[in-house]
Amino acid sequence: MFNLASKIRHCCPLYGCVPLIFEWRGRYMFFCTHLEAPYADTREEAWDKWCGMVENIWERDRK
């Protein structure tokens, strides 16, 4: 999940930034300057939500 290939593939689709992790009151969220993913209960779930959001953006842009 947190391997280098996954990080490269799931960089910010707008500018290629690697997302940062934000923790607040036991909730996690990946974000960059341009996008914010939804909050999650674990780092792994937050990463999955970030990756899903990026994949949806790429699918939308392919159409």
VOLUMGU-871884 format. One record per atom (N, C-alpha, C): x, y, z; residue number from 0; atom name; chain. Coordinates in nm, 4 decimals, decimal comma. Layout:
N
+----------+----------+----------+------+------+------+
|        u |        v |        w | tigu | miti | rovo |
+----------+----------+----------+------+------+------+
|        X |        Y |        Z |  NUM |   CA |    A |
...
+----------+----------+----------+------+------+------+
// end
This chain:
63
+----------+----------+----------+------+------+------+
|        u |        v |        w | tigu | miti | rovo |
+----------+----------+----------+------+------+------+
|   0,0815 |  -0,1191 |   0,0000 |    0 |    N |    A |
|   0,0000 |   0,0000 |   0,0000 |    0 |   CA |    A |
|   0,0861 |   0,1259 |   0,0000 |    0 |    C |    A |
|   0,1841 |   0,1357 |   0,0887 |    1 |    N |    A |
|   0,2668 |   0,2556 |   0,0942 |    1 |   CA |    A |
|   0,3970 |   0,2373 |   0,0175 |    1 |    C |    A |
|   0,3978 |   0,1541 |  -0,0851 |    2 |    N |    A |
|   0,5218 |   0,1339 |  -0,1596 |    2 |   CA |    A |
|   0,5479 |   0,2508 |  -0,2538 |    2 |    C |    A |
|   0,6699 |   0,2595 |  -0,3037 |    3 |    N |    A |
|   0,7115 |   0,3729 |  -0,3859 |    3 |   CA |    A |
|   0,6296 |   0,3845 |  -0,5140 |    3 |    C |    A |
|   0,6000 |   0,2726 |  -0,5789 |    4 |    N |    A |
|   0,5220 |   0,2771 |  -0,7032 |    4 |   CA |    A |
|   0,3829 |   0,3339 |  -0,6789 |    4 |    C |    A |
|   0,3219 |   0,2964 |  -0,5677 |    5 |    N |    A |
|   0,1889 |   0,3479 |  -0,5353 |    5 |   CA |    A |
|   0,1950 |   0,4972 |  -0,5063 |    5 |    C |    A |
|   0,3001 |   0,5420 |  -0,4374 |    6 |    N |    A |
|   0,3140 |   0,6853 |  -0,4088 |    6 |   CA |    A |
|   0,3319 |   0,7654 |  -0,5365 |    6 |    C |    A |
|   0,4129 |   0,7138 |  -0,6291 |    7 |    N |    A |
|   0,4356 |   0,7856 |  -0,7545 |    7 |   CA |    A |
|   0,3072 |   0,7909 |  -0,8356 |    7 |    C |    A |
|   0,2357 |   0,6799 |  -0,8455 |    8 |    N |    A |
|   0,1124 |   0,6748 |  -0,9247 |    8 |   CA |    A |
|   0,0041 |   0,7641 |  -0,8663 |    8 |    C |    A |
|   0,0019 |   0,7794 |  -0,7358 |    9 |    N |    A |
|  -0,1059 |   0,8534 |  -0,6720 |    9 |   CA |    A |
|  -0,0625 |   0,9904 |  -0,6205 |    9 |    C |    A |
|   0,0318 |   1,0530 |  -0,6897 |   10 |    N |    A |
|   0,0652 |   1,1924 |  -0,6604 |   10 |   CA |    A |
|  -0,0527 |   1,2800 |  -0,7012 |   10 |    C |    A |
|  -0,0483 |   1,4050 |  -0,6623 |   11 |    N |    A |
|  -0,1530 |   1,4997 |  -0,7010 |   11 |   CA |    A |
|  -0,1646 |   1,5017 |  -0,8534 |   11 |    C |    A |
|  -0,2832 |   1,4769 |  -0,9085 |   12 |    N |    A |
|  -0,2979 |   1,4750 |  -1,0540 |   12 |   CA |    A |
|  -0,2846 |   1,6131 |  -1,1177 |   12 |    C |    A |
|  -0,2909 |   1,7179 |  -1,0390 |   13 |    N |    A |
|  -0,2818 |   1,8533 |  -1,0941 |   13 |   CA |    A |
|  -0,1374 |   1,8988 |  -1,1106 |   13 |    C |    A |
|  -0,0536 |   1,8742 |  -1,0085 |   14 |    N |    A |
|   0,0838 |   1,9246 |  -1,0129 |   14 |   CA |    A |
|   0,1894 |   1,8217 |  -0,9755 |   14 |    C |    A |
|   0,1515 |   1,6986 |  -0,9477 |   15 |    N |    A |
|   0,2485 |   1,5942 |  -0,9180 |   15 |   CA |    A |
|   0,3061 |   1,5968 |  -0,7781 |   15 |    C |    A |
|   0,2438 |   1,6704 |  -0,6868 |   16 |    N |    A |
|   0,2917 |   1,6763 |  -0,5480 |   16 |   CA |    A |
|   0,2625 |   1,5442 |  -0,4769 |   16 |    C |    A |
|   0,3521 |   1,5035 |  -0,3896 |   17 |    N |    A |
|   0,3271 |   1,3874 |  -0,3050 |   17 |   CA |    A |
|   0,2372 |   1,4339 |  -0,1906 |   17 |    C |    A |
|   0,1276 |   1,3632 |  -0,1633 |   18 |    N |    A |
|   0,0374 |   1,4081 |  -0,0573 |   18 |   CA |    A |
|   0,0997 |   1,3947 |   0,0813 |   18 |    C |    A |
|   0,0559 |   1,4778 |   0,1724 |   19 |    N |    A |
|   0,1004 |   1,4755 |   0,3115 |   19 |   CA |    A |
|  -0,0098 |   1,4161 |   0,3973 |   19 |    C |    A |
|   0,0274 |   1,3616 |   0,5126 |   20 |    N |    A |
|  -0,0725 |   1,3073 |   0,6049 |   20 |   CA |    A |
|  -0,1004 |   1,4115 |   0,7123 |   20 |    C |    A |
|  -0,2269 |   1,4291 |   0,7455 |   21 |    N |    A |
|  -0,2687 |   1,5221 |   0,8501 |   21 |   CA |    A |
|  -0,3458 |   1,4417 |   0,9532 |   21 |    C |    A |
|  -0,3104 |   1,4569 |   1,0802 |   22 |    N |    A |
|  -0,3794 |   1,3866 |   1,1874 |   22 |   CA |    A |
|  -0,4405 |   1,4897 |   1,2805 |   22 |    C |    A |
|  -0,5684 |   1,4717 |   1,3125 |   23 |    N |    A |
|  -0,6380 |   1,5635 |   1,4024 |   23 |   CA |    A |
|  -0,7375 |   1,4846 |   1,4843 |   23 |    C |    A |
|  -0,7170 |   1,4823 |   1,6151 |   24 |    N |    A |
|  -0,8058 |   1,4128 |   1,7079 |   24 |   CA |    A |
|  -0,8303 |   1,2671 |   1,6689 |   24 |    C |    A |
|  -0,7247 |   1,2000 |   1,6310 |   25 |    N |    A |
|  -0,7354 |   1,0589 |   1,5981 |   25 |   CA |    A |
|  -0,7924 |   1,0293 |   1,4614 |   25 |    C |    A |
|  -0,8115 |   1,1306 |   1,3795 |   26 |    N |    A |
|  -0,8601 |   1,1111 |   1,2419 |   26 |   CA |    A |
|  -0,7473 |   1,1485 |   1,1466 |   26 |    C |    A |
|  -0,7434 |   1,0844 |   1,0326 |   27 |    N |    A |
|  -0,6354 |   1,1049 |   0,9363 |   27 |   CA |    A |
|  -0,6906 |   1,1509 |   0,8028 |   27 |    C |    A |
|  -0,6088 |   1,2286 |   0,7313 |   28 |    N |    A |
|  -0,6476 |   1,2762 |   0,5993 |   28 |   CA |    A |
|  -0,5202 |   1,3002 |   0,5196 |   28 |    C |    A |
|  -0,5187 |   1,2579 |   0,3944 |   29 |    N |    A |
|  -0,4094 |   1,2934 |   0,3044 |   29 |   CA |    A |
|  -0,4501 |   1,4191 |   0,2297 |   29 |    C |    A |
|  -0,3533 |   1,5073 |   0,2061 |   30 |    N |    A |
|  -0,3837 |   1,6321 |   0,1371 |   30 |   CA |    A |
|  -0,2593 |   1,6821 |   0,0656 |   30 |    C |    A |
|  -0,2812 |   1,7724 |  -0,0275 |   31 |    N |    A |
|  -0,1734 |   1,8498 |  -0,0884 |   31 |   CA |    A |
|  -0,2273 |   1,9919 |  -0,1007 |   31 |    C |    A |
|  -0,1537 |   2,0785 |  -0,1621 |   32 |    N |    A |
|  -0,1960 |   2,2176 |  -0,1728 |   32 |   CA |    A |
|  -0,3261 |   2,2313 |  -0,2509 |   32 |    C |    A |
|  -0,3533 |   2,1371 |  -0,3401 |   33 |    N |    A |
|  -0,4646 |   2,1518 |  -0,4336 |   33 |   CA |    A |
|  -0,5855 |   2,0653 |  -0,4017 |   33 |    C |    A |
|  -0,5671 |   1,9565 |  -0,3278 |   34 |    N |    A |
|  -0,6751 |   1,8616 |  -0,3016 |   34 |   CA |    A |
|  -0,6723 |   1,8157 |  -0,1568 |   34 |    C |    A |
|  -0,7894 |   1,7807 |  -0,1050 |   35 |    N |    A |
|  -0,7997 |   1,7190 |   0,0269 |   35 |   CA |    A |
|  -0,8875 |   1,5959 |   0,0142 |   35 |    C |    A |
|  -0,8419 |   1,4845 |   0,0668 |   36 |    N |    A |
|  -0,9222 |   1,3631 |   0,0692 |   36 |   CA |    A |
|  -1,0087 |   1,3644 |   0,1950 |   36 |    C |    A |
|  -1,1122 |   1,2823 |   0,1991 |   37 |    N |    A |
|  -1,1959 |   1,2755 |   0,3198 |   37 |   CA |    A |
|  -1,1183 |   1,2200 |   0,4395 |   37 |    C |    A |
|  -1,1670 |   1,2508 |   0,5587 |   38 |    N |    A |
|  -1,1072 |   1,1970 |   0,6807 |   38 |   CA |    A |
|  -1,1321 |   1,0473 |   0,6909 |   38 |    C |    A |
|  -1,0449 |   0,9781 |   0,7637 |   39 |    N |    A |
|  -1,0578 |   0,8344 |   0,7863 |   39 |   CA |    A |
|  -1,0090 |   0,8020 |   0,9272 |   39 |    C |    A |
|  -1,0410 |   0,6815 |   0,9726 |   40 |    N |    A |
|  -1,0033 |   0,6402 |   1,1082 |   40 |   CA |    A |
|  -0,8600 |   0,5903 |   1,1187 |   40 |    C |    A |
|  -0,8015 |   0,5454 |   1,0085 |   41 |    N |    A |
|  -0,6645 |   0,4950 |   1,0104 |   41 |   CA |    A |
|  -0,5863 |   0,5552 |   0,8943 |   41 |    C |    A |
|  -0,4536 |   0,5482 |   0,9046 |   42 |    N |    A |
|  -0,3692 |   0,5973 |   0,7944 |   42 |   CA |    A |
|  -0,3947 |   0,5177 |   0,6671 |   42 |    C |    A |
|  -0,4118 |   0,3867 |   0,6809 |   43 |    N |    A |
|  -0,4335 |   0,3013 |   0,5642 |   43 |   CA |    A |
|  -0,5641 |   0,3367 |   0,4939 |   43 |    C |    A |
|  -0,6693 |   0,3565 |   0,5707 |   44 |    N |    A |
|  -0,7980 |   0,3943 |   0,5128 |   44 |   CA |    A |
|  -0,7888 |   0,5320 |   0,4470 |   44 |    C |    A |
|  -0,7149 |   0,6228 |   0,5088 |   45 |    N |    A |
|  -0,6967 |   0,7561 |   0,4502 |   45 |   CA |    A |
|  -0,6231 |   0,7459 |   0,3168 |   45 |    C |    A |
|  -0,5197 |   0,6595 |   0,3102 |   46 |    N |    A |
|  -0,4458 |   0,6409 |   0,1848 |   46 |   CA |    A |
|  -0,5370 |   0,5823 |   0,0772 |   46 |    C |    A |
|  -0,6197 |   0,4846 |   0,1150 |   47 |    N |    A |
|  -0,7131 |   0,4251 |   0,0189 |   47 |   CA |    A |
|  -0,8102 |   0,5296 |  -0,0350 |   47 |    C |    A |
|  -0,8589 |   0,6176 |   0,0512 |   48 |    N |    A |
|  -0,9509 |   0,7229 |   0,0065 |   48 |   CA |    A |
|  -0,8804 |   0,8210 |  -0,0867 |   48 |    C |    A |
|  -0,7554 |   0,8570 |  -0,0543 |   49 |    N |    A |
|  -0,6784 |   0,9462 |  -0,1419 |   49 |   CA |    A |
|  -0,6607 |   0,8822 |  -0,2792 |   49 |    C |    A |
|  -0,6175 |   0,7547 |  -0,2807 |   50 |    N |    A |
|  -0,5938 |   0,6844 |  -0,4075 |   50 |   CA |    A |
|  -0,7223 |   0,6740 |  -0,4884 |   50 |    C |    A |
|  -0,8334 |   0,6448 |  -0,4227 |   51 |    N |    A |
|  -0,9615 |   0,6370 |  -0,4925 |   51 |   CA |    A |
|  -1,0007 |   0,7705 |  -0,5528 |   51 |    C |    A |
|  -0,9770 |   0,8781 |  -0,4805 |   52 |    N |    A |
|  -1,0098 |   1,0111 |  -0,5313 |   52 |   CA |    A |
|  -0,9248 |   1,0446 |  -0,6539 |   52 |    C |    A |
|  -0,7951 |   1,0135 |  -0,6484 |   53 |    N |    A |
|  -0,7061 |   1,0402 |  -0,7615 |   53 |   CA |    A |
|  -0,7471 |   0,9562 |  -0,8824 |   53 |    C |    A |
|  -0,7798 |   0,8284 |  -0,8601 |   54 |    N |    A |
|  -0,8240 |   0,7422 |  -0,9706 |   54 |   CA |    A |
|  -0,9512 |   0,7973 |  -1,0349 |   54 |    C |    A |
|  -1,0446 |   0,8465 |  -0,9537 |   55 |    N |    A |
|  -1,1684 |   0,9048 |  -1,0083 |   55 |   CA |    A |
|  -1,1393 |   1,0282 |  -1,0928 |   55 |    C |    A |
|  -1,0452 |   1,1100 |  -1,0507 |   56 |    N |    A |
|  -1,0086 |   1,2293 |  -1,1280 |   56 |   CA |    A |
|  -0,9487 |   1,1879 |  -1,2618 |   56 |    C |    A |
|  -0,8596 |   1,0868 |  -1,2601 |   57 |    N |    A |
|  -0,7999 |   1,0410 |  -1,3858 |   57 |   CA |    A |
|  -0,9046 |   0,9821 |  -1,4789 |   57 |    C |    A |
|  -0,9988 |   0,9044 |  -1,4247 |   58 |    N |    A |
|  -1,1055 |   0,8467 |  -1,5081 |   58 |   CA |    A |
|  -1,1908 |   0,9575 |  -1,5691 |   58 |    C |    A |
|  -1,2227 |   1,0581 |  -1,4898 |   59 |    N |    A |
|  -1,3032 |   1,1705 |  -1,5389 |   59 |   CA |    A |
|  -1,2312 |   1,2439 |  -1,6515 |   59 |    C |    A |
|  -1,1014 |   1,2640 |  -1,6360 |   60 |    N |    A |
|  -1,0249 |   1,3381 |  -1,7362 |   60 |   CA |    A |
|  -1,0022 |   1,2587 |  -1,8642 |   60 |    C |    A |
|  -1,0071 |   1,1260 |  -1,8561 |   61 |    N |    A |
|  -0,9901 |   1,0430 |  -1,9761 |   61 |   CA |    A |
|  -1,1101 |   1,0509 |  -2,0691 |   61 |    C |    A |
|  -1,2257 |   1,0815 |  -2,0141 |   62 |    N |    A |
|  -1,3492 |   1,0836 |  -2,0950 |   62 |   CA |    A |
|  -1,3603 |   1,2051 |  -2,1807 |   62 |    C |    A |
+----------+----------+----------+------+------+------+
// end
